[in-house]
Amino acid sequence: MTQEDAARLASALSGVADDVRSGRSSRERSGSEAAADDGSASRLRSVFADSQSRDELGRKLTLDLASYLNRPVRCSLTQPAGLVTDAWRFEAAGSGFRWWLELDAGLACAFADAMIGGDGSGQMGRGRRVRALAERVAMRMFASIAAAARIDAPQTATAMPADTGPIVALASGSCAVATEQFALQIGMRAPAPKAAEERTHEPPLLLTAAPPNAAAAEPRPPVSRPSNAAPDADAVIRAALDAFRGHVERVLRCSIAATEPSISQRAGTHVASIPSRSLGLALTAGGDGAVVVLLNGEAVAGLSSGAMGAPVPAADVPGEVVLAAAEAIVRDALGDAARVMPGIASGVHRIVRLSDSSLPARTPHHAADVRITVGGRSGEIQLLVPSWMLAPAGS
């Protein structure tokens, strides 16, 4: 991948965050919201209150970043030990406060290198595009910390000068992506000047049209059902695919043509193996089985082409850089899809890339096949979901 290609990829991946920041509108907070804010700040502080809590969070960050970057990662946290020198700071709005994450510039560059398929030791510049890639990893860290503190994860993070305003450090630590360890620090500042704000998005631009033999899905009228009825499994599958496609459209800032999904049910004894595909990811949620998404080579090339704004040469086996570009998009899209599945919507999710020898759980599944057209390519995506995830937990 050339420097120009990396710039295109970083621009595509950071486009959503830029659009969200430019389109946000503020609103007044009520007294009850302000009371809830104090609880959120206290819960955040409690995660760093003692060595046991910090060790547990360090392990959580290690596992989550290793899964997200698909690279070996080691994170550890200690008591605050002074500000990080040569730091890149990312700030996010909480409920009534702002919190921040400082990364040694070397660590931020290692994150950016891993995001484009490197091992974390590649030589990277320190320009806006590299910061945009590091910002996505910072968002992942904010989300992990928020989950541990049981508070809402921030929707965006903003790169800020490291010497901006008075701050309070909650923890220091270190992190390594390849072999070299770099410093990091987490903290808070005074209450946020603005309350939580609604996200807005501009209508997507049309990047490519579907080929003549690929019919776009017709809009489906809402299904009328009693308010206390369990959601239909097929409807949940369609909603998950819509969420998946919606995330990809926001990242690539284009419309994606898709066929009507073909949905089927499979008994546990009939799910003997996972089909071989160019890219496969699995999302686990603490139960039996995992949500699996599989993309063939054309789908991988289409997503990578859309992200970089340039054609990707056809190949029976996509290269690692092309796979990494597609994987960075598909990971977050799969997370959005899982959040509409009632059985796992509120759980902690972990996403890993599948190996060729992966085996599914012997439990009933729902499968959905859909063809998408993006980046001038028409490819196939298959979603395989344990049926229990499509029903409310405990039902």
Contacts in CASP RR format, 6 or more apart in sequence:
PFRMAT RR
TARGET T0000
AUTHOR 0000-0000-0000
METHOD contacts of the structure
MODEL  1
MTQEDAARLASALSGVADDVRSGRSSRERSGSEAAADDGSASRLRSVFAD
SQSRDELGRKLTLDLASYLNRPVRCSLTQPAGLVTDAWRFEAAGSGFRWW
LELDAGLACAFADAMIGGDGSGQMGRGRRVRALAERVAMRMFASIAAAAR
IDAPQTATAMPADTGPIVALASGSCAVATEQFALQIGMRAPAPKAAEERT
HEPPLLLTAAPPNAAAAEPRPPVSRPSNAAPDADAVIRAALDAFRGHVER
VLRCSIAATEPSISQRAGTHVASIPSRSLGLALTAGGDGAVVVLLNGEAV
AGLSSGAMGAPVPAADVPGEVVLAAAEAIVRDALGDAARVMPGIASGVHR
IVRLSDSSLPARTPHHAADVRITVGGRSGEIQLLVPSWMLAPAGS
1 9 0 8 1.000
1 116 0 8 1.000
1 321 0 8 1.000
5 308 0 8 1.000
5 310 0 8 1.000
6 116 0 8 1.000
6 129 0 8 1.000
7 129 0 8 1.000
8 307 0 8 1.000
8 308 0 8 1.000
8 309 0 8 1.000
8 310 0 8 1.000
9 116 0 8 1.000
9 133 0 8 1.000
9 307 0 8 1.000
9 308 0 8 1.000
9 325 0 8 1.000
10 112 0 8 1.000
10 116 0 8 1.000
10 129 0 8 1.000
10 130 0 8 1.000
10 132 0 8 1.000
10 133 0 8 1.000
11 129 0 8 1.000
11 132 0 8 1.000
12 251 0 8 1.000
12 252 0 8 1.000
12 253 0 8 1.000
12 306 0 8 1.000
12 307 0 8 1.000
12 308 0 8 1.000
12 309 0 8 1.000
13 115 0 8 1.000
13 132 0 8 1.000
13 133 0 8 1.000
13 136 0 8 1.000
13 251 0 8 1.000
13 307 0 8 1.000
13 328 0 8 1.000
13 329 0 8 1.000
14 129 0 8 1.000
14 132 0 8 1.000
14 133 0 8 1.000
14 135 0 8 1.000
14 136 0 8 1.000
15 132 0 8 1.000
15 251 0 8 1.000
15 253 0 8 1.000
16 250 0 8 1.000
16 251 0 8 1.000
16 253 0 8 1.000
17 132 0 8 1.000
17 135 0 8 1.000
17 139 0 8 1.000
17 156 0 8 1.000
17 157 0 8 1.000
19 201 0 8 1.000
19 202 0 8 1.000
19 250 0 8 1.000
19 253 0 8 1.000
20 155 0 8 1.000
20 156 0 8 1.000
20 199 0 8 1.000
20 200 0 8 1.000
20 201 0 8 1.000
21 156 0 8 1.000
21 158 0 8 1.000
23 200 0 8 1.000
24 197 0 8 1.000
24 198 0 8 1.000
24 199 0 8 1.000
24 200 0 8 1.000
25 197 0 8 1.000
25 198 0 8 1.000
25 200 0 8 1.000
26 194 0 8 1.000
26 195 0 8 1.000
26 197 0 8 1.000
27 195 0 8 1.000
27 197 0 8 1.000
27 198 0 8 1.000
28 195 0 8 1.000
29 37 0 8 1.000
29 96 0 8 1.000
29 195 0 8 1.000
33 95 0 8 1.000
33 195 0 8 1.000
34 96 0 8 1.000
36 95 0 8 1.000
37 94 0 8 1.000
37 95 0 8 1.000
37 96 0 8 1.000
37 97 0 8 1.000
37 191 0 8 1.000
40 94 0 8 1.000
40 95 0 8 1.000
40 96 0 8 1.000
40 97 0 8 1.000
40 149 0 8 1.000
40 151 0 8 1.000
40 152 0 8 1.000
41 95 0 8 1.000
41 96 0 8 1.000
41 97 0 8 1.000
41 188 0 8 1.000
43 149 0 8 1.000
43 150 0 8 1.000
43 151 0 8 1.000
44 97 0 8 1.000
44 99 0 8 1.000
44 145 0 8 1.000
44 146 0 8 1.000
44 149 0 8 1.000
44 151 0 8 1.000
44 170 0 8 1.000
44 188 0 8 1.000
45 170 0 8 1.000
45 188 0 8 1.000
46 53 0 8 1.000
46 149 0 8 1.000
47 53 0 8 1.000
47 54 0 8 1.000
47 57 0 8 1.000
47 145 0 8 1.000
47 148 0 8 1.000
47 149 0 8 1.000
47 170 0 8 1.000
48 54 0 8 1.000
48 57 0 8 1.000
48 77 0 8 1.000
48 170 0 8 1.000
48 171 0 8 1.000
48 186 0 8 1.000
51 78 0 8 1.000
54 77 0 8 1.000
54 78 0 8 1.000
54 79 0 8 1.000
54 171 0 8 1.000
55 76 0 8 1.000
55 77 0 8 1.000
56 148 0 8 1.000
57 77 0 8 1.000
57 144 0 8 1.000
57 145 0 8 1.000
57 148 0 8 1.000
58 75 0 8 1.000
58 76 0 8 1.000
58 77 0 8 1.000
59 75 0 8 1.000
60 144 0 8 1.000
60 147 0 8 1.000
60 148 0 8 1.000
61 73 0 8 1.000
61 75 0 8 1.000
61 77 0 8 1.000
61 141 0 8 1.000
61 144 0 8 1.000
61 145 0 8 1.000
61 175 0 8 1.000
62 73 0 8 1.000
62 74 0 8 1.000
62 75 0 8 1.000
63 350 0 8 1.000
64 140 0 8 1.000
64 141 0 8 1.000
64 144 0 8 1.000
64 350 0 8 1.000
65 73 0 8 1.000
65 75 0 8 1.000
65 137 0 8 1.000
65 140 0 8 1.000
65 141 0 8 1.000
65 144 0 8 1.000
65 175 0 8 1.000
65 177 0 8 1.000
66 72 0 8 1.000
66 73 0 8 1.000
67 350 0 8 1.000
67 351 0 8 1.000
67 352 0 8 1.000
68 137 0 8 1.000
68 140 0 8 1.000
68 331 0 8 1.000
68 351 0 8 1.000
69 111 0 8 1.000
69 114 0 8 1.000
69 115 0 8 1.000
69 137 0 8 1.000
69 177 0 8 1.000
70 114 0 8 1.000
70 324 0 8 1.000
70 327 0 8 1.000
70 352 0 8 1.000
70 353 0 8 1.000
71 114 0 8 1.000
71 118 0 8 1.000
71 119 0 8 1.000
71 120 0 8 1.000
71 177 0 8 1.000
71 178 0 8 1.000
72 177 0 8 1.000
72 178 0 8 1.000
73 175 0 8 1.000
73 176 0 8 1.000
73 177 0 8 1.000
74 175 0 8 1.000
74 176 0 8 1.000
74 181 0 8 1.000
75 173 0 8 1.000
75 174 0 8 1.000
75 175 0 8 1.000
75 184 0 8 1.000
76 173 0 8 1.000
76 174 0 8 1.000
76 175 0 8 1.000
77 171 0 8 1.000
77 172 0 8 1.000
77 173 0 8 1.000
77 186 0 8 1.000
78 171 0 8 1.000
78 172 0 8 1.000
78 173 0 8 1.000
79 171 0 8 1.000
79 172 0 8 1.000
80 169 0 8 1.000
80 170 0 8 1.000
80 171 0 8 1.000
80 172 0 8 1.000
80 185 0 8 1.000
81 172 0 8 1.000
81 173 0 8 1.000
82 169 0 8 1.000
82 172 0 8 1.000
82 185 0 8 1.000
83 102 0 8 1.000
83 162 0 8 1.000
83 169 0 8 1.000
83 185 0 8 1.000
84 102 0 8 1.000
84 103 0 8 1.000
84 104 0 8 1.000
84 162 0 8 1.000
84 172 0 8 1.000
84 183 0 8 1.000
84 184 0 8 1.000
84 185 0 8 1.000
85 104 0 8 1.000
85 183 0 8 1.000
86 104 0 8 1.000
86 105 0 8 1.000
86 106 0 8 1.000
87 102 0 8 1.000
87 103 0 8 1.000
87 104 0 8 1.000
87 105 0 8 1.000
87 162 0 8 1.000
87 183 0 8 1.000
87 185 0 8 1.000
88 102 0 8 1.000
88 103 0 8 1.000
88 104 0 8 1.000
88 105 0 8 1.000
88 108 0 8 1.000
88 131 0 8 1.000
88 134 0 8 1.000
88 159 0 8 1.000
88 162 0 8 1.000
89 100 0 8 1.000
89 101 0 8 1.000
89 102 0 8 1.000
89 103 0 8 1.000
89 159 0 8 1.000
89 160 0 8 1.000
89 161 0 8 1.000
89 162 0 8 1.000
89 164 0 8 1.000
90 100 0 8 1.000
90 101 0 8 1.000
90 102 0 8 1.000
90 103 0 8 1.000
90 134 0 8 1.000
90 135 0 8 1.000
90 138 0 8 1.000
90 139 0 8 1.000
90 142 0 8 1.000
90 157 0 8 1.000
90 158 0 8 1.000
90 159 0 8 1.000
90 160 0 8 1.000
91 98 0 8 1.000
91 99 0 8 1.000
91 100 0 8 1.000
91 101 0 8 1.000
91 157 0 8 1.000
91 158 0 8 1.000
91 160 0 8 1.000
91 189 0 8 1.000
92 98 0 8 1.000
92 99 0 8 1.000
92 100 0 8 1.000
92 101 0 8 1.000
92 139 0 8 1.000
92 142 0 8 1.000
92 154 0 8 1.000
92 156 0 8 1.000
92 157 0 8 1.000
92 158 0 8 1.000
93 154 0 8 1.000
93 156 0 8 1.000
93 192 0 8 1.000
93 194 0 8 1.000
93 196 0 8 1.000
94 151 0 8 1.000
94 152 0 8 1.000
94 154 0 8 1.000
94 192 0 8 1.000
94 196 0 8 1.000
95 151 0 8 1.000
95 152 0 8 1.000
95 196 0 8 1.000
96 191 0 8 1.000
96 192 0 8 1.000
96 195 0 8 1.000
97 188 0 8 1.000
97 189 0 8 1.000
97 190 0 8 1.000
97 191 0 8 1.000
97 192 0 8 1.000
98 188 0 8 1.000
98 189 0 8 1.000
98 190 0 8 1.000
98 191 0 8 1.000
98 192 0 8 1.000
99 142 0 8 1.000
99 154 0 8 1.000
99 186 0 8 1.000
99 187 0 8 1.000
99 188 0 8 1.000
99 189 0 8 1.000
100 160 0 8 1.000
100 167 0 8 1.000
100 186 0 8 1.000
100 187 0 8 1.000
100 188 0 8 1.000
100 189 0 8 1.000
101 138 0 8 1.000
101 141 0 8 1.000
101 142 0 8 1.000
101 157 0 8 1.000
101 184 0 8 1.000
101 185 0 8 1.000
101 186 0 8 1.000
101 187 0 8 1.000
102 162 0 8 1.000
102 184 0 8 1.000
102 185 0 8 1.000
102 186 0 8 1.000
103 111 0 8 1.000
103 134 0 8 1.000
103 138 0 8 1.000
103 175 0 8 1.000
103 182 0 8 1.000
103 184 0 8 1.000
104 182 0 8 1.000
104 183 0 8 1.000
104 184 0 8 1.000
105 126 0 8 1.000
106 182 0 8 1.000
107 175 0 8 1.000
107 177 0 8 1.000
107 182 0 8 1.000
107 183 0 8 1.000
107 184 0 8 1.000
108 130 0 8 1.000
108 131 0 8 1.000
108 134 0 8 1.000
109 122 0 8 1.000
109 124 0 8 1.000
109 125 0 8 1.000
109 126 0 8 1.000
109 130 0 8 1.000
109 134 0 8 1.000
110 120 0 8 1.000
110 121 0 8 1.000
110 122 0 8 1.000
110 176 0 8 1.000
110 177 0 8 1.000
110 178 0 8 1.000
110 180 0 8 1.000
110 182 0 8 1.000
111 120 0 8 1.000
111 133 0 8 1.000
111 134 0 8 1.000
111 137 0 8 1.000
111 138 0 8 1.000
111 177 0 8 1.000
112 124 0 8 1.000
112 130 0 8 1.000
112 131 0 8 1.000
112 133 0 8 1.000
112 134 0 8 1.000
112 137 0 8 1.000
113 119 0 8 1.000
113 120 0 8 1.000
113 121 0 8 1.000
113 122 0 8 1.000
113 124 0 8 1.000
113 177 0 8 1.000
114 120 0 8 1.000
114 137 0 8 1.000
114 177 0 8 1.000
115 133 0 8 1.000
115 134 0 8 1.000
115 136 0 8 1.000
115 137 0 8 1.000
115 324 0 8 1.000
115 328 0 8 1.000
116 133 0 8 1.000
116 321 0 8 1.000
116 324 0 8 1.000
116 325 0 8 1.000
117 320 0 8 1.000
117 321 0 8 1.000
117 324 0 8 1.000
118 324 0 8 1.000
119 177 0 8 1.000
119 178 0 8 1.000
120 177 0 8 1.000
120 178 0 8 1.000
121 177 0 8 1.000
121 178 0 8 1.000
121 179 0 8 1.000
121 180 0 8 1.000
124 130 0 8 1.000
131 159 0 8 1.000
135 157 0 8 1.000
135 159 0 8 1.000
136 328 0 8 1.000
138 157 0 8 1.000
139 154 0 8 1.000
139 156 0 8 1.000
139 157 0 8 1.000
142 153 0 8 1.000
142 154 0 8 1.000
142 157 0 8 1.000
143 153 0 8 1.000
143 154 0 8 1.000
145 186 0 8 1.000
146 152 0 8 1.000
146 153 0 8 1.000
146 154 0 8 1.000
147 153 0 8 1.000
147 348 0 8 1.000
152 196 0 8 1.000
155 199 0 8 1.000
165 189 0 8 1.000
166 189 0 8 1.000
166 190 0 8 1.000
167 187 0 8 1.000
167 188 0 8 1.000
167 189 0 8 1.000
168 187 0 8 1.000
168 188 0 8 1.000
168 189 0 8 1.000
169 185 0 8 1.000
169 186 0 8 1.000
169 187 0 8 1.000
170 186 0 8 1.000
170 187 0 8 1.000
170 188 0 8 1.000
171 185 0 8 1.000
171 186 0 8 1.000
171 187 0 8 1.000
172 183 0 8 1.000
172 184 0 8 1.000
172 185 0 8 1.000
173 183 0 8 1.000
173 184 0 8 1.000
173 185 0 8 1.000
174 181 0 8 1.000
174 182 0 8 1.000
174 183 0 8 1.000
174 184 0 8 1.000
175 181 0 8 1.000
175 182 0 8 1.000
175 184 0 8 1.000
176 182 0 8 1.000
201 250 0 8 1.000
204 249 0 8 1.000
204 250 0 8 1.000
204 253 0 8 1.000
204 254 0 8 1.000
204 255 0 8 1.000
205 253 0 8 1.000
205 254 0 8 1.000
205 255 0 8 1.000
206 254 0 8 1.000
206 255 0 8 1.000
207 252 0 8 1.000
207 254 0 8 1.000
207 255 0 8 1.000
207 256 0 8 1.000
207 306 0 8 1.000
207 374 0 8 1.000
207 375 0 8 1.000
207 376 0 8 1.000
208 254 0 8 1.000
208 257 0 8 1.000
208 373 0 8 1.000
208 374 0 8 1.000
208 375 0 8 1.000
208 376 0 8 1.000
209 257 0 8 1.000
209 373 0 8 1.000
210 216 0 8 1.000
210 257 0 8 1.000
210 373 0 8 1.000
210 378 0 8 1.000
211 373 0 8 1.000
211 378 0 8 1.000
214 257 0 8 1.000
214 259 0 8 1.000
214 371 0 8 1.000
214 373 0 8 1.000
214 378 0 8 1.000
215 259 0 8 1.000
215 260 0 8 1.000
216 257 0 8 1.000
216 258 0 8 1.000
216 259 0 8 1.000
217 258 0 8 1.000
217 259 0 8 1.000
217 260 0 8 1.000
217 261 0 8 1.000
218 260 0 8 1.000
220 238 0 8 1.000
223 232 0 8 1.000
223 235 0 8 1.000
225 232 0 8 1.000
230 342 0 8 1.000
230 391 0 8 1.000
230 392 0 8 1.000
230 395 0 8 1.000
231 342 0 8 1.000
231 390 0 8 1.000
231 391 0 8 1.000
231 392 0 8 1.000
233 265 0 8 1.000
233 366 0 8 1.000
233 387 0 8 1.000
233 390 0 8 1.000
233 391 0 8 1.000
234 263 0 8 1.000
234 366 0 8 1.000
236 340 0 8 1.000
236 341 0 8 1.000
236 342 0 8 1.000
236 390 0 8 1.000
237 261 0 8 1.000
237 263 0 8 1.000
237 366 0 8 1.000
237 368 0 8 1.000
237 383 0 8 1.000
237 385 0 8 1.000
237 390 0 8 1.000
238 261 0 8 1.000
238 263 0 8 1.000
238 368 0 8 1.000
239 340 0 8 1.000
240 337 0 8 1.000
240 338 0 8 1.000
240 340 0 8 1.000
240 341 0 8 1.000
240 383 0 8 1.000
240 385 0 8 1.000
241 258 0 8 1.000
241 261 0 8 1.000
241 337 0 8 1.000
241 368 0 8 1.000
241 370 0 8 1.000
241 383 0 8 1.000
243 333 0 8 1.000
243 336 0 8 1.000
243 337 0 8 1.000
243 339 0 8 1.000
243 340 0 8 1.000
244 293 0 8 1.000
244 333 0 8 1.000
244 334 0 8 1.000
244 336 0 8 1.000
244 337 0 8 1.000
244 381 0 8 1.000
244 383 0 8 1.000
245 256 0 8 1.000
245 258 0 8 1.000
245 333 0 8 1.000
245 372 0 8 1.000
246 256 0 8 1.000
246 333 0 8 1.000
246 336 0 8 1.000
247 329 0 8 1.000
247 332 0 8 1.000
247 333 0 8 1.000
247 336 0 8 1.000
248 256 0 8 1.000
248 303 0 8 1.000
248 329 0 8 1.000
248 330 0 8 1.000
248 333 0 8 1.000
248 374 0 8 1.000
249 255 0 8 1.000
249 256 0 8 1.000
251 307 0 8 1.000
251 329 0 8 1.000
251 332 0 8 1.000
251 333 0 8 1.000
252 303 0 8 1.000
252 306 0 8 1.000
252 307 0 8 1.000
252 329 0 8 1.000
252 374 0 8 1.000
254 306 0 8 1.000
254 374 0 8 1.000
254 375 0 8 1.000
256 372 0 8 1.000
256 373 0 8 1.000
256 374 0 8 1.000
257 372 0 8 1.000
257 373 0 8 1.000
257 374 0 8 1.000
258 370 0 8 1.000
258 371 0 8 1.000
258 372 0 8 1.000
258 373 0 8 1.000
259 370 0 8 1.000
259 371 0 8 1.000
259 372 0 8 1.000
260 370 0 8 1.000
261 368 0 8 1.000
261 369 0 8 1.000
261 370 0 8 1.000
262 368 0 8 1.000
262 369 0 8 1.000
262 370 0 8 1.000
263 366 0 8 1.000
263 367 0 8 1.000
263 368 0 8 1.000
264 366 0 8 1.000
264 367 0 8 1.000
264 368 0 8 1.000
265 364 0 8 1.000
265 365 0 8 1.000
265 366 0 8 1.000
265 367 0 8 1.000
265 387 0 8 1.000
266 364 0 8 1.000
266 365 0 8 1.000
266 366 0 8 1.000
266 367 0 8 1.000
267 364 0 8 1.000
268 362 0 8 1.000
268 363 0 8 1.000
268 364 0 8 1.000
268 365 0 8 1.000
269 362 0 8 1.000
271 360 0 8 1.000
271 361 0 8 1.000
271 362 0 8 1.000
271 363 0 8 1.000
271 365 0 8 1.000
271 384 0 8 1.000
272 360 0 8 1.000
273 359 0 8 1.000
273 360 0 8 1.000
274 292 0 8 1.000
274 294 0 8 1.000
274 354 0 8 1.000
274 358 0 8 1.000
274 359 0 8 1.000
274 360 0 8 1.000
274 384 0 8 1.000
275 294 0 8 1.000
275 382 0 8 1.000
276 356 0 8 1.000
277 294 0 8 1.000
277 295 0 8 1.000
277 296 0 8 1.000
277 297 0 8 1.000
277 382 0 8 1.000
278 295 0 8 1.000
278 296 0 8 1.000
278 297 0 8 1.000
278 299 0 8 1.000
278 300 0 8 1.000
278 317 0 8 1.000
278 318 0 8 1.000
278 323 0 8 1.000
279 294 0 8 1.000
279 295 0 8 1.000
279 297 0 8 1.000
279 299 0 8 1.000
279 300 0 8 1.000
279 318 0 8 1.000
279 323 0 8 1.000
279 326 0 8 1.000
279 327 0 8 1.000
279 330 0 8 1.000
279 353 0 8 1.000
280 292 0 8 1.000
280 293 0 8 1.000
280 294 0 8 1.000
280 295 0 8 1.000
280 353 0 8 1.000
280 354 0 8 1.000
281 292 0 8 1.000
281 293 0 8 1.000
281 327 0 8 1.000
281 330 0 8 1.000
281 331 0 8 1.000
281 334 0 8 1.000
281 351 0 8 1.000
281 352 0 8 1.000
281 353 0 8 1.000
281 354 0 8 1.000
282 290 0 8 1.000
282 291 0 8 1.000
282 292 0 8 1.000
282 351 0 8 1.000
282 352 0 8 1.000
282 354 0 8 1.000
282 358 0 8 1.000
283 290 0 8 1.000
283 291 0 8 1.000
283 292 0 8 1.000
283 293 0 8 1.000
283 334 0 8 1.000
283 335 0 8 1.000
283 338 0 8 1.000
283 349 0 8 1.000
283 350 0 8 1.000
283 351 0 8 1.000
284 290 0 8 1.000
284 349 0 8 1.000
284 350 0 8 1.000
284 351 0 8 1.000
284 352 0 8 1.000
285 291 0 8 1.000
285 338 0 8 1.000
285 343 0 8 1.000
285 344 0 8 1.000
285 347 0 8 1.000
285 348 0 8 1.000
285 349 0 8 1.000
285 350 0 8 1.000
285 389 0 8 1.000
286 347 0 8 1.000
286 348 0 8 1.000
288 361 0 8 1.000
288 363 0 8 1.000
288 386 0 8 1.000
288 388 0 8 1.000
289 360 0 8 1.000
289 361 0 8 1.000
289 363 0 8 1.000
289 386 0 8 1.000
290 360 0 8 1.000
290 361 0 8 1.000
290 386 0 8 1.000
291 334 0 8 1.000
291 337 0 8 1.000
291 338 0 8 1.000
291 341 0 8 1.000
291 344 0 8 1.000
291 383 0 8 1.000
291 384 0 8 1.000
291 385 0 8 1.000
291 386 0 8 1.000
291 389 0 8 1.000
292 354 0 8 1.000
292 360 0 8 1.000
292 382 0 8 1.000
292 383 0 8 1.000
292 384 0 8 1.000
292 385 0 8 1.000
293 330 0 8 1.000
293 334 0 8 1.000
293 337 0 8 1.000
293 381 0 8 1.000
293 382 0 8 1.000
293 383 0 8 1.000
293 384 0 8 1.000
294 381 0 8 1.000
294 382 0 8 1.000
294 383 0 8 1.000
294 384 0 8 1.000
295 303 0 8 1.000
295 326 0 8 1.000
295 330 0 8 1.000
295 379 0 8 1.000
295 380 0 8 1.000
295 381 0 8 1.000
296 379 0 8 1.000
296 380 0 8 1.000
297 315 0 8 1.000
297 316 0 8 1.000
297 318 0 8 1.000
297 379 0 8 1.000
298 314 0 8 1.000
298 377 0 8 1.000
298 378 0 8 1.000
298 379 0 8 1.000
298 380 0 8 1.000
299 326 0 8 1.000
299 372 0 8 1.000
299 377 0 8 1.000
299 379 0 8 1.000
299 380 0 8 1.000
299 381 0 8 1.000
300 318 0 8 1.000
300 322 0 8 1.000
300 323 0 8 1.000
300 326 0 8 1.000
301 312 0 8 1.000
301 314 0 8 1.000
301 315 0 8 1.000
301 318 0 8 1.000
301 322 0 8 1.000
301 377 0 8 1.000
302 312 0 8 1.000
302 326 0 8 1.000
302 374 0 8 1.000
302 375 0 8 1.000
302 376 0 8 1.000
302 377 0 8 1.000
302 379 0 8 1.000
303 325 0 8 1.000
303 326 0 8 1.000
303 329 0 8 1.000
303 330 0 8 1.000
303 374 0 8 1.000
303 375 0 8 1.000
304 312 0 8 1.000
304 318 0 8 1.000
304 322 0 8 1.000
304 325 0 8 1.000
304 326 0 8 1.000
305 311 0 8 1.000
305 312 0 8 1.000
305 374 0 8 1.000
305 375 0 8 1.000
305 376 0 8 1.000
305 377 0 8 1.000
306 374 0 8 1.000
306 375 0 8 1.000
307 325 0 8 1.000
307 326 0 8 1.000
307 328 0 8 1.000
307 329 0 8 1.000
308 325 0 8 1.000
309 375 0 8 1.000
311 376 0 8 1.000
312 318 0 8 1.000
312 322 0 8 1.000
315 322 0 8 1.000
318 326 0 8 1.000
327 353 0 8 1.000
331 351 0 8 1.000
334 351 0 8 1.000
335 349 0 8 1.000
335 351 0 8 1.000
337 383 0 8 1.000
338 344 0 8 1.000
338 345 0 8 1.000
338 349 0 8 1.000
338 389 0 8 1.000
339 345 0 8 1.000
341 385 0 8 1.000
341 389 0 8 1.000
341 390 0 8 1.000
342 389 0 8 1.000
342 390 0 8 1.000
342 391 0 8 1.000
342 392 0 8 1.000
342 393 0 8 1.000
343 388 0 8 1.000
343 389 0 8 1.000
343 390 0 8 1.000
343 391 0 8 1.000
343 392 0 8 1.000
343 393 0 8 1.000
343 394 0 8 1.000
344 389 0 8 1.000
344 393 0 8 1.000
346 393 0 8 1.000
360 384 0 8 1.000
361 386 0 8 1.000
363 386 0 8 1.000
363 387 0 8 1.000
363 388 0 8 1.000
364 386 0 8 1.000
364 387 0 8 1.000
364 388 0 8 1.000
365 384 0 8 1.000
365 385 0 8 1.000
365 386 0 8 1.000
365 387 0 8 1.000
366 384 0 8 1.000
366 385 0 8 1.000
366 387 0 8 1.000
366 390 0 8 1.000
367 382 0 8 1.000
367 383 0 8 1.000
367 384 0 8 1.000
367 385 0 8 1.000
368 382 0 8 1.000
368 383 0 8 1.000
368 385 0 8 1.000
369 380 0 8 1.000
369 381 0 8 1.000
369 382 0 8 1.000
369 383 0 8 1.000
370 380 0 8 1.000
370 381 0 8 1.000
370 382 0 8 1.000
370 383 0 8 1.000
371 378 0 8 1.000
371 379 0 8 1.000
371 380 0 8 1.000
371 381 0 8 1.000
372 378 0 8 1.000
372 379 0 8 1.000
372 380 0 8 1.000
372 381 0 8 1.000
373 379 0 8 1.000
END
